[in-house]
Amino acid sequence: MDVLGIVESLGEAPTAALFGLITGMIFGIAAQRSNFCLRAATVSFARGQMDDRVAVWLLTFSTAVAWVQAAELMGLMRSADARMMAVPGSWSGAIVGGLLFGVGMVLARGCSGRLLVLAATGNLRSVVSGLIFAVVAQMSLSGVLAPLRNSIASVWITSGGTNLDLEKAVGLPEWGGLVVGLMIAAVALEVARRNRIGWPRLVFASGVGFSVAVGWVLTFSLAQISFDPVQIESATFTGPSANTLMFFLEENPVLQFDIGLVPGVFLGAFLSAWVAGSLRFQGFENEANMRRAMIGAALMGFGGMLAGGCAIGAGVTGGSIFAGTAWLALFCMWIGAMVTDTLLDQKGLVAV
């Protein structure tokens, strides 16, 4: 791809938005066709089931790691330059935010990325939950919840002025990350084989991981030729959801990667569902489900911003570059989700 030619034709900001749109469309199509969902995987795991939903999540995560690490070995990406790695991370934010996000995605019946995909197919529950998620994320970024977020995040931060690079911390060679990704992919394929998952779904599941690599490579290539500083980033939905919301509310909005990403996911998922004939309106079953979803969306908005990313942003995108706080946040999301499912849906010990 001639990035310089695109920049000369469109300008830097529109090019960044275009790259976000491309990344988002790949993600939206692949996520809709594969039924990728971290919430679904954690619920299955909590119930002792290594089913198709776990296989899809593992394949998505592993292919993201493998593609991104391969891109880095080829010089197409440099993890150290990514904003997530170049600035201090928050261990306390990853723990508290990850747990809250995990609780929230079970209550809302989907993580933020899944809600966006479902909203594009006509799921009105996801539209309402997604809007609440975006508003609370913005409140946590620069609104009334920002002081609380900052106070929790500042309790325990990474040392050295940067995030922890897990590859270096455990002494892996340069190609070690790629090997880790391939090993997890082998486990995912074995789980998929046992559940007799068809190749089309596996291809689309790996496509979700591929979209993460696409985002990293495109923003890295833009940063190499840009006159103004460009964030090296990829798919995530906490900050981008808040930024996209404000883009349509501010008087002088600025185009950036985020502004293309969220509409791209929506468009990709919509087109995929349209072709598959699965577009249909769905609403809340009752008041209790609506209340539960709204509480869950709010918890995800605050938790995702505190954790430094959502189930995609921290869990897959941050995990693909071995950012220490991202892996911790992902672990805590699994714990929060599993505990919530066990107490709320399996045993009914908690009322919402």
N, C-alpha and C positions, 0 to 999 in steps of 0.2 A: 504494500500500500504506500502510495506517494503522499506521506503526511505533509511534507513541505508544500506540495502543490495544493492540497486541500486547504491548508492554512492561508496560503496566498489568495485563494479564491474566496474563502468564506470569512477569514479572520480567526483569531485564536479562540475567542469565547464561543462562537458558533460551532467551531470544530470540536471543542470540548463537549458541548451539548450533543453534537452528532455522535461522538464516540460513546456517550452515555446512552443515547438512543439505540445504537447498535448492540451494546452490551445488554441493555434491558430487553430488547426484542428477543435475543437469543435465550436469555434467562426465562422470559415469559412463555415462549413456545415450549421450551424443554420442561419447565416446571409444570405447565398445564398438562402436557402429554404424559409425564412420568408420575404425576401425583406426588411430587416431592414435598415432604412436610416433616420438619423436625418434631413437632408435637406428636404426630402419629407414630413416629419411630420410638419416641420415649415412652409413650403409652404402651405400645406393644412390648417393649423391653421390660417395663415395670410389671407387666403381666406374665413375664416368662416366655414370651413368644418371639422367636427369631424369624419373623415373617417377611413378606415382600416389602413392607414399609421400612423395616430396618435395613434390608438389602439396598433399597433405593437410596436411603440416606448415606449409608457407608460408601456406595459407589460414587455418589455426588461428591462427598468429602474427599475421598481418595483421588478421584480424577482431578479435582481442583488442585490438590497438593502436587500430584504428578505433573500436570500441565504447567503450573507456575514454576516448579523447581526445574523442569526441563527448559522453560523459557529463560530462566536465570542462567543456566549452564550455557545456553546459546548466546548470551549477551543481550537478550531482548527485554530483560527486566532486571532491576537491582533492588532487592528487598530492603536494603539499608536506607534507600532513598524514600521509601514509602512513609507517609506521614505517621501512620500507625506505629512504625518502628523507630522513626527518627525523633519522636518526642517521648517524654516519660509516660509510662503507663501506670495505672492505679490498680494495685492488688486488692485493696479494699473495695474499690468500685466494681472490679470484676466479680468479687464474691457476692456482695450485696445485690448489685445490679443483675448479675446472672441468675441468682435465686429468684428475684422478683420477676424477671422476664420469664423464667421457667414456669412459675406459678401462673403468670398472666396468659401464656400461650395455651395452657390447658383450659383455663377458664374461658378464653375467647375462641377455643377450638381451632387454633391455627396461629403460627407465628406471623410476624408482620409481612414477610414476603408472601406467605401463603394467602393471607387475607387480601393482598393486592391482586394476586392471580385469581382468586375466587370472585372478587368484586368485578373483574373484567368479564366473567362468565354470567353475570346477572345475580350474584348472591348479595342481596341487600343487607343481610346481617354483616357481611364483610365490609360493605360500604360504610355503614355506621361505625363499626369497630375501627376501621382504618382511619376515619376522620378523627375519632377520639384519640387514637394512637398518635396521629400527626400533631394534633393540638397539644397534647401533654408532652410530647417530645420537644416541641418548640418552647413550651413553658419551662421545661427542664434545661434547655440550652441557654435561653436568655430571658426567661420570664420569672415568675414568682417562685418557681421550684429550683431555680439555678443556685441560690445560696445553699440549699439543702444538699443538692447534688455535689457542689464543690466541697462542702464540709465533709461528706462521706468519702469522696474521692481522695481528699488530701490526707486522710488518716495514714495510709500506707502506700507509697509510690515506689516505683522502680528506681534503682540507684544509677548513677552515671549519666543522667540527663537523657537517656534513651530507654526504650522498652527492652525487655530481655529477649535476646535471640536464643531460642531453645536449641537450635542446631549447634551453635557455638558453645552454649552452656554445657551440653552433654558430650561435646567433643566429636560430633559427626563430621565426616569429610564433606567436601563441597557437593558430592553426589549423594550424600546420605539422605537428604530430604526426598529425593526422587525415589530412592529405595523404600523409604517409609511409605510413601504414597502407593507404590506398586504392591507392597505387602498388604496394605489395607484393602486395596482393590482386589487382591486374590481372595481375601476373606469375604468381601462383598459378593464376588462372583460365585463362591461356594454356597453362600446363603441363598443367592438367587437361584442356583441350580436346584437346591433342595426344595425351593418353593415354586419351581417350574415357571419362572418369570420369562416371558418372551423377549427376544432380542430387541424389538422396537422400543419397549419400555426401558431396557437397559441402556440403549443408545441415547434416549432422551434424558435419562438420569445422569449419564456422563456429560450430556450437553449442558446441564446446569453447572457442573464443575468447570466445564470448558468456558462458559461465559465469564466466570471469575477471572480466568487467565486472560481472556480477551480484554477485559477492563484494565487489568494491570499493564498489559503490553501496550495498549493504545495510549493510556495516560502517560506511561513512561516515555514512549516515542514522542509525544507532544511536548513533554517537559524538556527534551533534549534540544528542541529547536525554538522554544518559546522565549520571547524577550521578557515577559512577565513570569513570575513564579507560578508554577502549575502543580497542584497537588497530585501526587501519584496515588491513585486510589482505584477501587473496583466496586463490585456490587455490595451494597449495604442499604438499609432502608430506614434507619432511625433518623440520622441527620438529613438524608435526602428527602424523606417525607416532610420533615419540618421545613426544609428549604424550598421545596416545591410549593407547599402551602403558602409560604410568604412571598414566593415569586408572583403569585396571582393576586396578592393583597398589597404589595408595595407599589409606590408610584413610579420608581425607576428600577425595575428588576434587572438583574444581571444574569446572563446565560452562563452556565457552567455544566460540568459533567452530571451533577445531581439532577439538574432540570431536564436532561434528556433521559436519564435512567428510569425514573418512576413512570413517565408516560410510555417509555419503551416497553417496560414490563407489561403494563396494562394493554397496550396495543398488540404485543406479541401473544399474550394469553387470549385476548379477544379473538384474534384471527385464528388461532389454533382451535379454540372452542367452536368457532363458527364453521370451520372446515369439518370438524368432527361431528357437528350437529348437536353439541351439548350445551348450547346457550339456553338458559332458562332462569326465570326470576324465582328467587327463594327468599323467604322472610323469616322472622323469629317465630318459633313455635308458640311461645307464651311469654308472659312478663318475666318469669324467673330466668329464662334463658337470655332474655334481653339484658336484664340486670347483671347477670353473670358475665356476658360478653363485654359489657361496658366497663365493668371493674377490671376484667382481664386486659382490655386494650389500654386502660390507663396505667396499669402496672407495667405493661410492656413498654409504653412510651417513656416512663421514668427509668425503668430498669435498663432498657436498651441504651439510653443516653448515658447513664451512669456506668454501664459495663464497657462503654467504648464501641458498642455495636450490637446489632440484633443477632438472631440465630444465623443469619447469612453473613452479616458484616463482621462479627467477631468469630462466629462458629465456623464459617467456611472461608471467607475472604482473609480474615486475620490468621486463621489456622493454616492457610496455604503458604504463608510466609513465616510460619513458626514464631509469631509474636507471643511472648510468654503470657501476658494478661489475656489474650484472646483465647488461648487454650484453657486457661483457668475459668474464664467466663463461660465457655462452652460446657465445661465439666459441671459448673454450678447450674447452668440451665437444665442439664439432664437431671441433676439431683432435685431441683425445684419442681420440675415437671413430674418426675416419678413419684415424689412424696405427695404432691397435690392429687395426682390421679389415684394413688393408693387410698388416701384419706377421704377424698371427695366423691370419686366415681365408683371405686371398688367397695369401700366400706361405708360410705355415706356418713362419715364422722363429722364432716364440716358442712355447714349450711351456708349458702351464698344467696 
